Amino acid sequence: MNGQLESFIGLSILLTGFDAVRLRGSGMAEPYLKAIGAVLPPDVVGDLLSAYEQLPPGSERERERVLESEILGDPRLGPVARNLIVLWYCGSWTQLPPAWRAAFGESPLDTNRVISGAAYQAGLQWEAAGGHPPGANPQGYGAWASGPQRSRE
């Protein structure tokens, strides 16, 4: 699984725009890989990671271009890759389209659902928006009266 995990993180870097340190630091890489392995037919995860491993070395921009055509544009792998983006950002799995399920297989775990409370809290959406997951972190008395923190860019 270690080799799969490395490929999963590499693919996730391209899909999310976040670096390996942030993705590993979320603590969700292994749980997400296990979750998609439970939802998807056995060969789909392997094929997705193999497709990532076959991306040509080069600039990130070139790899993103090939990712778009070879993985995101693929009728079998594309919907799964798009679900991975949602998974990393929101901590939830979105049911695959009916046409995908009919063509490539169904799973009782392929339902719209939050993977776990930890996944919700670790969602990249909070960092991307400069916020925090509501109800997850104590804010202190009167914090509701303050606006969101602005980035210092």
Backbone hydrogen bonds, N-H to C=O, Kabsch-Sander energy under -0.5 kcal/mol:
donor,donor_aa,acceptor,acceptor_aa,energy
5,L,1,M,-3.2
6,E,2,N,-2.2
7,S,3,G,-2.1
8,F,4,Q,-2.9
9,I,5,L,-2.5
10,G,6,E,-2.4
11,L,7,S,-2.8
12,S,8,F,-2.4
13,I,9,I,-2.1
14,L,10,G,-1.5
15,L,11,L,-2.2
16,T,12,S,-2.6
17,G,13,I,-2.3
23,L,19,D,-2.3
24,R,20,A,-3.1
25,G,21,V,-2.5
26,S,22,R,-1.0
27,G,24,R,-1.7
28,M,23,L,-0.6
32,Y,28,M,-2.7
33,L,29,A,-2.3
34,K,30,E,-2.5
35,A,31,P,-2.4
36,I,32,Y,-2.6
37,G,33,L,-1.8
38,A,34,K,-1.6
39,V,35,A,-1.6
40,L,36,I,-2.7
44,V,41,P,-1.7
45,V,41,P,-0.8
46,G,42,P,-0.8
47,D,43,D,-2.4
48,L,44,V,-2.6
49,L,45,V,-2.5
50,S,46,G,-2.3
51,A,47,D,-2.3
52,Y,48,L,-1.9
53,E,49,L,-2.5
54,Q,50,S,-1.5
55,L,52,Y,-1.8
63,R,59,S,-2.5
64,E,60,E,-2.6
65,R,61,R,-1.9
66,V,62,E,-2.3
67,L,63,R,-2.7
68,E,64,E,-2.3
69,S,65,R,-1.7
70,E,66,V,-3.5
71,I,66,V,-0.5
71,I,67,L,-2.0
72,L,67,L,-2.4
73,G,68,E,-1.0
74,D,71,I,-1.2
78,G,74,D,-2.6
81,A,77,L,-2.7
82,R,78,G,-2.6
83,N,79,P,-1.9
84,L,80,V,-1.9
85,I,81,A,-1.5
86,V,82,R,-1.8
87,L,83,N,-2.8
88,W,84,L,-2.7
89,Y,85,I,-2.4
90,C,86,V,-3.2
91,G,86,V,-0.6
91,G,87,L,-2.0
92,S,86,V,-0.7
93,W,113,R,-3.0
101,R,97,P,-2.3
102,A,98,P,-2.5
103,A,99,A,-1.9
104,F,100,W,-3.1
105,G,101,R,-1.7
110,D,107,S,-1.6
111,T,109,L,-2.1
113,R,93,W,-2.3
113,R,111,T,-0.6
115,I,91,G,-2.6
116,S,91,G,-0.5
120,Y,116,S,-2.1
121,Q,117,G,-2.2
122,A,118,A,-2.2
123,G,119,A,-0.6
123,G,120,Y,-0.9
124,L,88,W,-2.3
125,Q,89,Y,-2.1
126,W,123,G,-1.2
127,E,123,G,-0.6
128,A,124,L,-2.7
129,A,125,Q,-1.9
130,G,126,W,-0.6
130,G,127,E,-0.7
131,G,126,W,-2.9
136,A,133,P,-2.2
137,N,133,P,-0.7
143,A,140,G,-1.8
145,A,142,G,-1.8
146,S,143,A,-1.6
